[in-house]
Amino acid sequence: MSDLNQVEINAIRECVSGFITNSSKLSSYSNKVNEPELKEMFKNASFKAEQMAQKLIQLL
């Protein structure tokens, strides 16, 4: 999408970075927790954060 200006591109990059960080943290939490429901919740949240990062990357 070439209509984005540099400020918008930088904002998207910051969001991508945040989603990747959140995905990593949630995945780590999933690996540490023993309760199956919480483990699944963290895995799903991690996956969704990674998906959002990928969608934003497509805008760049």
Buried (B, 14 or more C-beta within 10 A) or exposed (E): EEEEEEEEEEEBEEBBEBBBEBBEBBBEBBEEBEEEEEBEBBBEBBBBBBEBBEEBBEEE
